[in-house]
Amino acid sequence: MQVSVTARHFKATDRLNKYAKNEIQRLEKFFDGIIDCNVVLDYIKSNQSKHVAEIHLKVHGRTLSVSEISNDMYKSIDCAINKLERKLQKYKARLRGYSHKKAVDFVANNSDIFEEE
């Protein structure tokens, strides 16, 4: 899996880049079909400075995207990773349920093929 980290409106430290990449690597234990990951870290300067973490994860046939805003960049990354874990688990469950249902329907509709004589 390739991980790219992009910082907007600020210079990201090596520690922050390493932290983001390590957190993304943690997602591989939930789903091993991850192709590519793009992390965008943004700093919004206003009355209260906001830190935004956007993660775009490419899996087979789909792109899963999450975004999180908070007052701390590390907190934004953690919350975005938690959201992405839930999305990955739902996506994986859909894949498993769909293929299982399709296989059961195929066997039920073509039961005469599988019967022994």
N, C-alpha and C positions, 0 to 999 in steps of 0.2 A: 504494500500500500504506500502510495506517495502522499506526503503531507506537505502542504505549502502554507506558510503563515505570512499574511500581509498586514502591515500596520498603516492606518490612515491617520493623518493629522498629528502624529507623534512618532518618535523613534523608539521602537520596541527593543528592550534589553535582551541580552542572550538568555538570561534567566527566564524571562517571560516566554520567549520562543521555545525554550527547552520544556518549560512547564506545559505549554499548549500541546506540543508534540507528544509528550508522555501521556497526557490525558487522552489524546486521540488514539494512541496505541492501545490503551486500555479497552477500547471498544471492540477490538478484534476478538476478545473472549466471548462476546455476545453474538457476533456474526462474522464469519470468515470470508464472506463474499464481497468485502469492501474493496473497491478498485482505487478510488482517489478521494482525497479530502482537501478542502480549501477552507482555511480559517482566516477570517477578516476581523481584525481588531480595530476599533474606531474610538476616537476620543471626541466627544461633543462638548465644546466649550460654551457654557451659558451661565445663568445665575448659579446653578448647581451643576458642576461638571459631571457628565455621564460617561460611562464606559460601556461600549457595545461590543459584544462578541457574536459574530455570525459564523455558522459552520454549515458548509455545503458538502454533503457526503454522497459520493456516487457509488451505487450498488448496481447490480445487473438489471438494466432496464428502467432504472428510476434514480432520481436525485432527491435525497432527504435534506431538508433545510430547516435550521432553527436559528433563532435570534434571541438574545437576552441582554437587558439593560440593567445596570446597577451602579453603585458608587465606587466599586472596586473592580479592577480588571480581572483579578483572580477569581472573584466571586461570580462575575459574569461568565467566565469560562466554565466554572464548576456547574452553574445552573444550566448552561447550554448543553454540557455533556450529559447531565441527568435527563434533560428533555430528549436528547438524541438516543440515549439508552432505551427509553420507553418507546420511541418511534421504531428503533431497530427491532425490539422484541415484538411489537405489533406487526411489523413487516414480515418478520420471520414466521410468526404464527399464521399470517395470511398465506404465505407461500406453502407452509406445511399443510394447512387445512385445505387449500385449493387443490393441491396435487393429490392428497388423500381422497378427497371427495370425488375427484375426477376418476381415480383408479377404481374406487368402489362402484361408481356408476357404470363404468365400463364392464366390470366383472358381472354386475347384476344384469345388464342388458345383453351380454353375450355369454350367459351361463352355459349354453349348449356347447360352446367351444371347449369349455374347461371340464365338462363332465366326462368321466371315464366310462368306457363301454364294457 
